[in-house]
Amino acid sequence: MTDIADAVRTRQLFKRFGQQVAVGGVDLVVPRGSFAGLVGPNGAGKTTTLSMVTGLLRPDGGDVLIDGLDVWRDPVPVKARIGVLPEGLRLFERLSGRELLSYNGQLRGIPRAEVEQRAEGLLKVMDLAESADKLVVDYSTGMRKKIGLAAALLHNPRVLFLDEPFEGVDPVSANTLVEVLRRYTASGSTVVFSSHVMELVERLCDWVSVMNRGQIVAQGPLDEVRAGRSLNEAFLGLVGAGADGSGNGEEGLSWLGATPA
């Protein structure tokens, strides 16, 4: 463990859905100022964990601290410190991009003139200035991710949480998102994003937490976790080579690709 102050820390975080344990006692640590990846196979518990950490889903047990504040005991100051871009983000589609940012700014209590100034800057950086007055319903997937990220950044949060932010995003939009996020962390703020794309995490992150079956199986600086291997090789070793379904039951597929008689 490093001596860097933690932006995020959970203690024995637990969530059950019926008989299914989705998150089983997770101790997640994210140092302040890091670009942190939360990785794991599908169904590992990443989205459930982030939902509890950001106050969107109440845990059945455990504690969540953001900058030392308890998410569930001090929800107002915590939510002032965080920005969230969830997976499957639903936006107010009958607003334009500019109106959406203005609305978010008013909800946050930011003075109107400051909202307008920040919105213009974000729209320009996100390459959305020419589409600022177009309705969000007409935005592409990449544009929706960018306006969603702009809305999450508008109040200048200390910690930004992103759930699969690059899913379905074209390379040009993805590059824009990456540059904005790198600029954000360079200022001392923290990014936490979930993904199952190891190459992306390896390229962007300096800290990584690996989840499998509702547990943290490894976490720390990227170089420590991958231990001289690629992150993908380290990941497969940590979660089991068949965790993604590869190599399981292949002998039962001998018919696949065979030439019909």
N, C-alpha and C positions, 0 to 999 in steps of 0.2 A: 504494500500500500504506500502511495506517495503521501507527502506532507502537504500537497496542494489542497486548498479548501474545496469542498465538494459543491458543485452546482445542484446535483441530484443524488439523493441517497434513499434507498428503500431498505426496510428491515423486515424480513420474514413476510413479504407480501404474498397474500394468498387469495385465490378466487376459485370457487367451484360453481359449475353449472349443472344442477341435478347431481348425478353420480360422477360426473366428469370433472376432475381437477384440471383446470386450465393453467393456473399459475400456482406452484406449490412451494411457497416459502422463498421468494426471490430476494436476494440482497444485491441490488443494483447500485453501482457507484459510477458517477460521471464527474471528473474533475472540472472545475470552473475554467472556462476558456478553451476547452477541448472541442474537437470535431469528432464526435463519438458515434460509432456504429453499433446498433443492436441487431445482431444477425442470428439466423436460425432457419431450419427448414419450415415449410408450410405447416401450420398447426402447432408451432413450438410455444406459442403464448406471447409473441411480440406485441401484437396489436392490443391484446387484453392488458398487458403490462403497461403500455403507454397510455391506454385509456384510464387506468387507475392512477397513474402518475400525474396525469393532467386534469384530474378531477371530473372526468366524464363518466366514470364507472366506479361505484363504491366497492372497495375491497371487502372480503369477508374477514380478513385479519391482516395485521401488520401495519407499518407506518410508512409514510411517504414524506420526505423533506425536500423542499426546493429552497436553495439559499438559506438553509437552516429553519425554514418555516414549514409547519405541518400543513399539508394540502387540504386536509379535511377539518382541521381546527381553525385555520386562518385562511379561508378560501379567497377573500377579497384581496388582501395584499399579495397572495400567491398568484392569482390570475392577472394581476397588474404586472407581474414579472415575467409571465410566460406568453409565448405565441405558439399556436398549434395549427398544423396543416394535416388533418386526418386523412386516412385512405377513404376513397369514395366521397370526397368533400361535396356537400350540397350547398350551392350558392343561391343567392336571390337573383334568379335568371332574368327577371324583367327589369332589372336595373342595368345601367351601363357600367363599364368598369370604373369610371370616374365616380359615379353615384354610389357604387358599392363601397369604395374606399371612404367616401364622405360619410356614408351611413355608419361604417365601422368606427370612424373617428369620433362621431357624435356619441355612439354607444360607450366609447372609452372616456368621454368627457374632455377630449382635446379641443382647444379653441378652434373655431372654424377657419380662421386665417392660417393657423399652423397646420391644420389638416390639409388644406388646399396646397400649401407649400410642400408638405411631405408627399402627398399623393402625386403631384407633378413630378417630383424627383423619382419616385418609385416607378411610375408609368414609363418614364424615360429609360431608366436603368433596365427595366424588364422588357424593353422594346415593344411597349404597348401604347405608346403615345398616339400613334395613328389610329388605334382601335379603341381609344379611351371612351368615345361616345357611342360605341356599338354595344348593343345589348349582350349581356353575358351568355344568354341562350344561344347566340350565334358564334360563340368562341369555340375554337378547337380545343382538344384535350390539353395540348401544351400551353395554350393561352389561359385556360382555366387554372392550370397548376401555377402559372406565373401570377395571375391576379389573386389567387388564393394565398400565395406566399407574400405578395405585397400587403394583403390585408393582415396577415399574421405579423408582419414587421412594422406596421404603421405606428404602433405605440412604443416602438423601440424596446422590445422585451429583453430581459437578461438571458433567458433560456428559450431556445426555439426547438419545438418537437415536430418531427416530420415522419409520417408513416408512409413508406413506399413513395417518396416524392417524385421519383423518375419513372414510375410505371406508366407506360403508354405515351411517354414524352419523346418527341422527335429530337435528333442530335443537336440541332441548333438551339432549341428551347432548353434542352438539358445543359448545354454549355453556359447559357445565360444564367440558369439557376445556380450552377456550380460557382461561377464568378461572384455572384451576389453573396452566396453563403461563405465563400472564402474571405470576402471583404468584411463580412459580419463577424466572423470568428477572429479575424486579425485585430479587431477593436477590443478584444477581451471577452466577448460574449460567447455563449455555448450553444452548439448544435447537437441534438440527439436525433438520429434518424434510423429507422428500421429498414432492413432490406434482406433479401436472400441472394443478392447478386454480389458475390465475393470480390470480383474484379473492381466493382465500383467502390466498395468499402475500402479496399486496399489502396485505391488511388486517392481517396479523399480523407480518410480518417487517420488520426494519431492515437485514438483510443478505441478499443472494441470490447464488447460483451457478447458472448456466445450463449444462446439459449437452446435448450433441447428438452422437449417433453415437460415444459413448465418450470424448468430449473436453469439457473446460470451455471454452465459447466466450465467456463473460463472467462476471465476479464482482466484487462490491464492495457498497457501501451501496446500498440500494434506489433512492434518487433518482438516483444516478449511472448505474445499469444501465438504468433506464427513460428517463432523459434527456428529461424533459418529456412523455413519452407515458404511456399506461397500460402496465402491465407486460405485458399480453397483446399489445399492439401491438409493444412492444420485443422480446418473446419471438418473435413470428412473423418479425420482421425478422432476428433472430439465427439462428434455426434454418431459415429458409426458409418461405415462405408455404404450401408444400404438404407440410410435414413431418408434419402430422397426417393426411394423406390427402386434405385438402380441395383442390379445384381440379385434381386429377390425373385425367385421363381422363374428365372429365364429359361430353365429347362422345360417349362411348360409351354413355351412359345416356339417350339421347334417347327411348328407349322407355318409361322409367320414368314412371308416372303418366298415360301416354297412354290415351285411351279405346279399348277393344278395338273392332275393326271388326265 
